[in-house]
Amino acid sequence: MTFDFDYVPISHRKPMQWPGGKRVALIVSLNLETWERTKDTDEPYYAGGPPILPNVLPGNKVDMPNWCWREYGQRVGIWRLFDMFEQQGVVPGVTLNAMTALHRRAMLERALQMGCEVTAHNYEQGELLSDYAFEPDLEREVILKTLKVYEEFVGHKAKGWLSSSLRGTESTPAILAEQGLIYYCDLMNDDQPYIVNTENGPIVSTPYSNEINDFTIINRRGHTTSEFRDILIEELSVLYEEGGTHCRMMNVGLHPHVSGRAYRVRAIREFLAYAKSLPDVWFATRSEIASWYLKNHQNHIPNQIKQPTS
């Protein structure tokens, strides 16, 4: 299985505006992730993201400082973020590991109570689909068991997918399309949605971002709280100006153990206040974007959908 999409530079696309003439579709993604404490391996355990302490232990040894750092987000940080979003009157999106639904259900219940759209986000954060890059049947098993838990706990079938650490494979989009999902987040190469073709039909790319992401900005690059805020505002302000003729998407990826710290939450609060001050920002869900784009893609990039070849 594989996937394909056309190379069409943004300068070669037809002008496109979101419903109501909105310029930027803004999605803030709170990642509700759960990691196993240990893995049955002597290899370093990449538990879904860079550690706070750099000396990563083998998977079969408990890395208590790094594991506890992440769990802070589940115990404290996410609740600070949920409260702040409610105070701002903004409903974020959330991504959900199946293990979070099974073992950290309170986070999911709060998200559903707030009306958040839930995106399926692998079974367990420390298991990467790229581990099965040459075993598509095993990858399919992981995806199917994830979607089964999603439907049981969210109450309906999943419409979209984000892989743990963005580590999808050549097979991932086709497996998702086969299961009726309409959007895929791993392809972070655009500011607009586009059609991804698979042997099981099309799926819409609604890009996540590893640039506009608290891990990258704060942990990898060491920016301060105010610099984090300023980066988010600068990104949105440029996209908003460009969106006057070609509408844009902006995804802000947040992790509760990073952005949910007491001294960092101000950056998100002040960014949201700025976003709310712009009249043509659409606080959209990914399924809204994907559903709209499936109906309107011909007016943007014609002939994107290809007939599968036998």
N, C-alpha and C positions, 0 to 999 in steps of 0.2 A: 504493500500500500504506500501511496505517496500523495503529495498535494502539489498544486501549482497556482500561480497567480500572475497576472500581467504586470510588466514593468511599465507604469504610466506615471511620469513625473507630474507633480502637482500643476506645473505650468501648462501641461497638455490636457488637463481635465476641464470639463465644463464647469462654470460657476455653480455652486450649490449652497443653498441656505437651509438651515434647520426649520422645522415647523414654526410658524409665527415670526419668521424672519430672524430667529436667534442666531447669534454669531458663533458662540462657543458652547459646546456640550461639555459640562464639567461633571466629572465623576470622582468622588473621593472614596477610595477603597480601603476599608479596615480589614486587615487580614486576621481571621480567627483560626489560628494555627495551633496544632498540638504535635509535639515531638516525643518519641519514645526516649526514655532515659538512656538506654543502652541498645546497641546492635550486636549481633553475633558475628563480629568481624575484628580482625587485628588492624584494619585500615583506619585512618582518621575518619571520624564521624562528622560529616558536613550536615549539621542539623537544620537544614532549611535556610541558612544564611550565615554571614560571618560572625564569629564569636566576639564577646567583649574582652576575653582574655585570649591572647593570640596562640598559646601553646595548646593546640587541639589534641585531645587524647584519643587513643584507639576507641572504636565503638564499644568494645566489651568492658570498658572502664567507665564508671560514672564520672562525668565531668560536672561536678556539682555547681561550681560558680557559673558556668555558662548555661547550664540547664535552669538554675534558679533565676538567672537574669531574664531568661525568656518567660518563665512562669510568672514573674512579676506582672507582665502585661495581662495575663489572664486573671490574676487575683486583684489587681489594683488599676493598672493603666487603662484597660478597656472601659472600665466603669467611669473613669475621669473623662475619657473621650466621649462616651455615650452621653453623659450629662452635659458636656459642653455643646455637642451637636443639638441636643434638645433645646438648650438655652438659646442657640443661634437660629432655631427653626429650620434646620437643614437636615435632610434625611440622607445619610451616607449609603453607599453600597457596602456589602461585606462579602468576603470570600471565606469558604468554609471547608476545612478538612473534615472527612467523615469521622475521624476520631474525636474531633471537637464536639460534634453532635452526640457521640456515644458517651464521652467521659467529661466534657466541660459544657454541659447542655445549657447552663444558665446564660452564657454569652449568646447563644443562638436564640433563646427565648426572648431576651431583651431586644435583639435585632429585629425579630419578627414583630414584637410589640410596637416597635418604632416604625414599622413599615419598610424596612430595608430590603432591597433586592439581594438575594443570596446567590452567589456564583459558586459552583462546585470547584473544589480546590484540592483534588487528590485525596487519597485515603489517609495518609499520615505524612506530615511535612518532611520528615527525614528520608522518605522513600521517593526517589526520583524516577520519572518515566524513562529517562535516558539510561537507566540501569537495564532496561528491556529494549534497547534500540534495535537489537537483532533478534528479538523474540516477541513479535507483535501479538501472538496469542496470549502471552503472559501480561503484556501491557493492557490488552483488552480486558483481561480478568480484573486488573486493578481498577480500570475505569468503570466496569460494570458493577463491581461491589461498592464503589464510591457512589455511583448514581442510585443504587438501591437504598443505601443509608440516607442519602439526600431526600429521596421521595418519601421515605418513612418519617423523617423528622421535620422536613420543611412542609410537607403536605401536598406537593405537586412535583411533577417531573422537572428536572433541571433544564434550563434553556441555554446555559453557557458554562464555560470551563476555563480555569487558569491552572496551569501545571505548577506543582511545587518547584520553587526556584526558577520558574519559566522553562524548565527542562523537558519540553515536549520532544517528540520524535517525528520522523517522516510519516509515521502511521497515525499520529494522534488526531489530526483533523478529520481523516476518513472515518475513524472509529466514532468520533463525536457526531459527525453527520449521519452515520448509520443509526445512531440512537436518537435522532431527531433534534439534537441541539442546534441552535441557530447562530451562536456566536462563540468566538475563540479569542483568547486574550494574549497568547504567548508571542505573537508577531509584533514586535515593538518598533516597526520601521516606518510609521506614518503618523500624521496628525488628523487623518480622516479614516473612516471605515472603507473597506474594499472587499470584494468577493474573493474567497479562496475556493478553488475547485478541487474536488476529490472524486474518487470513483463512486462514492455514495451520494453525490450531489454537492451543492454549494453550502458554504458556511461563511458568515460574515466575520472578518477581523475587526475587533473593537480593541485597539491596542491598550495594554497595560503600559507601564513605564518603569524602566530601571534607572532613568535619569531623574525624573520628578518623583523621588522616592526617599523616604527618610533614612533608610539604610545607606544609600549612596551619599546623600548630602551630609548627613550627620556622622555616621559611623565610618564610612570609607574616606570622606573628604574633610571631616573635622570642622564643619561650619557651626557657628553659634546659633542659638535660638533666633536671634534677630536676623542673621544672615539667611537662615532657613526660610523665615517668613518673606524676606525680600526676594529670594530666588523664586518662590511660588508666585508672588505678586508680579515680578518681572515677566515670568513665563506667560501668565494669563494676560497681562497687558499687551504683549506683542501678539499673541494669538487673537486677542479681541480686535486689535487693529486690522490684522490680516483677514479676520473673519467677516469684514465688511463686504468682501466679494466672494471669497472661498471659505465657507464655514469650517470650523476646527473642532477637534476634540482635545480635552486635557484630562488626563488621569493623574491623580495624586495618590500614590501608594503609601499607606501608613501601617506601621506595626506597633501594637499597643505597648510593647516593652521599650520602644524607642520614643515615639511621639507622645506616649501616655505618661511620661515622666512629668512631675509637677513643674519643673522649670522649662519644659518644652511646649506644653499644651498651648501657651500663649501664641505661638507661631501659627497654629492652625486657626485659633479663634480670630486673630487679626486678619489672616488671609481670607477667611470666610466672610468677614465683615466687608472687606474690599470687594470680593466677588459679588456679594449681594447688592453693592452700590452700583453695579453695572447693569443697565436695563435689559441687555440682550444676552445674558448668560442663562443657559438652560441647565438646571440641575436635573439631569436626565438619568435614567437607568440604562444599562447596556441592552436589555431586551427591547426597550423603546427605540433605541438607536438602530439595533439590528432589524427589528420588524419594519421600521420606516425605510431603512436602506434597501431591504429586499424588494420593496415596492417601487423604489425610486432610483435604483442604481443606473438604469438606462439613461436617465437624465444627467448623470454624472460622468460615468465611464461606460460607454456603450459596449455591448457584446462581451461582458466579462464572464458570463456563465457559459461554460463549454459543455458540450454533450460528452458524457463518459465514453471512452473507447473500450471496446470489448477485447 
